[in-house]
Structures are given as C-alpha cells and as structure tokens.
Amino acid sequence: MIALTLTEPLDVEGGPISTVTIREPSGLALLELALHVPLLRAWAGADAEARKAGRRVFPTSAVFRAMVVVAGALTGIGTERAGKLLFADIDKIVAKGARLIAKAMAAEPPLARAPRHPTPPAGAG
C-alpha cells in the first residue's frame, strides 16, 4: 500500500478526503485495469519514442479516461470520484500504482497451476 496526500482535498459525502491509499488491485479492479492498461502502455511507448526525436505524443481523451479509471480502481474511490481529482494527483496515482498493476497482471492464472489430468484413451467416455 502506498499513501498519497492529495494536492487538493476531494469533497465526498462524509467530508473531505486529503489522502488516498494506492493498493494492489482486487479481482474486480483487474477487470477494469485489463481494459485500460494496454492503452496506457501503448501511449507511453509511443510518447517515449517521440521524445527521442524531441517530440511528444499528446494523450487522447481515451488515454485520459483510462488514467481516471485506473486511479479509481487502485484507490478504491471509483471512476466518478477519481474524475474529480486534480490531474496531477491522477497522474501520481497511476505512476505510483504501475508496479502494483504489473505485479497483479503478471500473476500466473489459477488454471495454469491446476493439476493436469491424463487424456482419456480414444473411445473412452
């Protein structure tokens, strides 16, 4: 877990939030992340290549949306609340959470660890 003090508090029903905790993603968060992280990685790669030539690749609205979704998933505040954060805070959450995302997405799927049953002989069954 990584605590992050927000640049500007976020007003919610229970009062202002000035700190969020970036956590390793839950299973439900991974469903969201799997949809949006590939886009972020593609954009980051394209921007890194462009920087070598002294240019930048400006993020599209889809990239910004992906960052908001990822920030909401990693902090547990959801997309709507994450969208109300300052972009500087969203950027920090995504950057600091990258290691946690990589760790979760690199985990071996449970079925890959399941014992293998011998294939039944032809005509059996």
Secondary structure as GFF3:
##gff-version 3
##sequence-region A 1 125
A	DSSP	beta_strand	2	12	.	.	.	ID=ss1
A	DSSP	beta_strand	15	22	.	.	.	ID=ss2
A	DSSP	alpha_helix	27	52	.	.	.	ID=ss3
A	DSSP	alpha_helix	61	75	.	.	.	ID=ss4
A	DSSP	alpha_helix	78	82	.	.	.	ID=ss5
A	DSSP	alpha_helix	87	105	.	.	.	ID=ss6
A	DSSP	alpha_helix	110	113	.	.	.	ID=ss7
###
